[in-house]
Amino acid sequence: MTAVLDDAPAPAPDEVARVQPDRAQRRAARQHAPLDGVTRAGRLFAVVAAVITLAPIPLVVVVALSRSWREGPAAGMTLDWLTGAWERIAPNIGLSLRVALLVLVVDLAIGFPAAWLIARHRFPGRGLLQAVSTVPIAVPGIAIGLGLILAYPTLRPSGLLMIGGHVLYTLPFLLGALVPALGDRNLRLQETVAASLGAGRVRRLLTVTIPASRMALLAATLMVLTLSFGEFNVSFFLFTPLQQPVPVVLYDAYLTGRIEAAAAATVLFLVMVVPAVVALERLGGAKVGQA
């Protein structure tokens, strides 16, 4: 990926000094600008959507801690449901983490060169390549899982098919995070300055490109790990009796256990996933997918 030359001419190095102040001024102007009606309405709808989405969580916690969900806290509180749910989920956490890490490695190996190509080059079919890369997002996970089973049935027992399904599902999000970062004009200017000082391609990649893109890389990493760890639709079609990721165990808890046990399993799952989601938002996860 470092051997690829940029097709588009880079701006002159003396523009570097002007880029950052201009961005800071525009950011300050946006922060102090009065809100129009559309923006206020958008914020109102965002708050309402957040309340609707988050409101069930306290109820799930209460049910997970209640001896009987029908009577609620009046029946007394207990940690037994959480303890039982942990004993049921714990053996499968390692598998989900291994799958997520393997998916991340494959995504980076494929996605970084692909993002570099899309961000740095103009070539026939570039728009089509970008569109095709987002197709797995639009295709239901059930269809992806079923298609993989029909195409590669011998890979299912080894677990490779499940990893492949997760890669198809998560790779578009990684590209969405990296393409804007690698195509950033300020980054291109920094690379031009480094090249004028004698830095080769590999050195520019390691000392300029990756450090300047570290927030996008970290956001993409968290997104891939979180999506893979919590992916159910693809996993449900591709898991085996000996390889059940956490979302499949969670689904089984809803089918075979009491509602209190299912709520307790949900609480534990949220404890594992929500910190990563919060960290992703702190890193600017809202910008992911702008490519």
Solvent accessible surface area in square Angstrom, and as a share of the most:
residue,aa,sasa,rsa
1,M,99,0.44
2,T,33,0.19
3,A,81,0.63
4,V,55,0.32
5,L,108,0.54
6,D,58,0.30
7,D,91,0.47
8,A,45,0.35
9,P,128,0.80
10,A,50,0.38
11,P,23,0.14
12,A,50,0.39
13,P,62,0.39
14,D,101,0.52
15,E,36,0.16
16,V,45,0.26
17,A,78,0.61
18,R,138,0.50
19,V,20,0.11
20,Q,97,0.43
21,P,64,0.40
22,D,61,0.31
23,R,68,0.25
24,A,48,0.38
25,Q,121,0.54
26,R,128,0.47
27,R,111,0.40
28,A,44,0.34
29,A,63,0.49
30,R,160,0.58
31,Q,132,0.59
32,H,151,0.67
33,A,51,0.39
34,P,130,0.82
35,L,72,0.36
36,D,82,0.42
37,G,44,0.42
38,V,126,0.72
39,T,52,0.30
40,R,137,0.50
41,A,43,0.33
42,G,40,0.39
43,R,145,0.53
44,L,113,0.56
45,F,147,0.61
46,A,62,0.48
47,V,90,0.52
48,V,69,0.40
49,A,54,0.42
50,A,47,0.36
51,V,91,0.52
52,I,118,0.60
53,T,95,0.55
54,L,103,0.51
55,A,59,0.46
56,P,68,0.43
57,I,60,0.31
58,P,81,0.51
59,L,116,0.58
60,V,37,0.21
61,V,53,0.31
62,V,55,0.32
63,V,21,0.12
64,A,1,0.01
65,L,44,0.22
66,S,0,0.00
67,R,129,0.47
68,S,27,0.17
69,W,114,0.40
70,R,192,0.70
71,E,114,0.51
72,G,13,0.12
73,P,81,0.51
74,A,99,0.77
75,A,31,0.24
76,G,24,0.23
77,M,91,0.41
78,T,15,0.09
79,L,119,0.59
80,D,95,0.49
81,W,53,0.19
82,L,35,0.17
83,T,74,0.43
84,G,37,0.35
85,A,7,0.05
86,W,124,0.44
87,E,119,0.53
88,R,87,0.32
89,I,1,0.01
90,A,34,0.26
91,P,103,0.65
92,N,26,0.14
93,I,25,0.13
94,G,30,0.29
95,L,24,0.12
96,S,3,0.02
97,L,89,0.44
98,R,142,0.52
99,V,10,0.06
100,A,2,0.02
101,L,97,0.48
102,L,90,0.45
103,V,0,0.00
104,L,19,0.09
105,V,95,0.54
106,V,53,0.30
107,D,0,0.00
108,L,57,0.28
109,A,71,0.55
110,I,86,0.44
111,G,0,0.00
112,F,14,0.06
113,P,49,0.31
114,A,28,0.22
115,A,0,0.00
116,W,19,0.07
117,L,70,0.35
118,I,3,0.01
119,A,10,0.07
120,R,2,0.01
121,H,13,0.06
122,R,159,0.58
123,F,58,0.24
124,P,137,0.86
125,G,43,0.42
126,R,49,0.18
127,G,49,0.47
128,L,125,0.62
129,L,69,0.34
130,Q,46,0.20
131,A,56,0.43
132,V,82,0.47
133,S,27,0.17
134,T,68,0.40
135,V,73,0.42
136,P,23,0.15
137,I,82,0.42
138,A,87,0.68
139,V,51,0.30
140,P,88,0.55
141,G,10,0.09
142,I,90,0.46
143,A,48,0.37
144,I,18,0.09
145,G,0,0.00
146,L,85,0.42
147,G,36,0.35
148,L,24,0.12
149,I,33,0.17
150,L,133,0.66
151,A,63,0.49
152,Y,115,0.44
153,P,77,0.48
154,T,117,0.68
155,L,71,0.35
156,R,79,0.29
157,P,96,0.61
158,S,68,0.44
159,G,7,0.07
160,L,101,0.50
161,L,5,0.03
162,M,3,0.01
163,I,24,0.12
164,G,29,0.27
165,G,0,0.00
166,H,2,0.01
167,V,13,0.08
168,L,74,0.37
169,Y,54,0.21
170,T,0,0.00
171,L,32,0.16
172,P,9,0.05
173,F,49,0.21
174,L,0,0.00
175,L,11,0.06
176,G,6,0.06
177,A,9,0.07
178,L,1,0.00
179,V,12,0.07
180,P,52,0.32
181,A,23,0.18
182,L,0,0.00
183,G,32,0.31
184,D,41,0.21
185,R,126,0.46
186,N,21,0.11
187,L,6,0.03
188,R,28,0.10
189,L,0,0.00
190,Q,66,0.29
191,E,14,0.06
192,T,30,0.18
193,V,48,0.28
194,A,14,0.11
195,A,45,0.35
196,S,79,0.51
197,L,147,0.73
198,G,66,0.63
199,A,16,0.12
200,G,40,0.39
201,R,106,0.39
202,V,89,0.51
203,R,159,0.58
204,R,55,0.20
205,L,11,0.05
206,L,107,0.53
207,T,79,0.46
208,V,23,0.13
209,T,1,0.00
210,I,59,0.30
211,P,48,0.30
212,A,49,0.38
213,S,3,0.02
214,R,146,0.53
215,M,95,0.42
216,A,21,0.16
217,L,32,0.16
218,L,85,0.42
219,A,3,0.02
220,A,0,0.00
221,T,30,0.17
222,L,35,0.17
223,M,25,0.11
224,V,0,0.00
225,L,45,0.22
226,T,21,0.12
227,L,44,0.22
228,S,5,0.03
229,F,16,0.07
230,G,27,0.26
231,E,14,0.06
232,F,61,0.25
233,N,69,0.35
234,V,0,0.00
235,S,0,0.00
236,F,77,0.32
237,F,57,0.24
238,L,1,0.01
239,F,42,0.17
240,T,19,0.11
241,P,114,0.72
242,L,171,0.85
243,Q,45,0.20
244,Q,54,0.24
245,P,4,0.03
246,V,0,0.00
247,P,7,0.04
248,V,6,0.04
249,V,9,0.05
250,L,25,0.12
251,Y,82,0.31
252,D,54,0.28
253,A,3,0.02
254,Y,108,0.41
255,L,116,0.58
256,T,95,0.55
257,G,32,0.31
258,R,131,0.48
259,I,77,0.39
260,E,0,0.00
261,A,22,0.17
262,A,1,0.01
263,A,8,0.06
264,A,0,0.00
265,A,3,0.02
266,T,21,0.12
267,V,20,0.12
268,L,30,0.15
269,F,30,0.12
270,L,47,0.23
271,V,96,0.55
272,M,58,0.26
273,V,21,0.12
274,V,63,0.36
275,P,81,0.51
276,A,25,0.19
277,V,70,0.40
278,V,78,0.45
279,A,38,0.29
280,L,21,0.10
281,E,110,0.49
282,R,205,0.75
283,L,40,0.20
284,G,27,0.26
285,G,12,0.12
286,A,84,0.65
287,K,135,0.57
288,V,28,0.16
289,G,52,0.50
290,Q,125,0.55
291,A,60,0.47
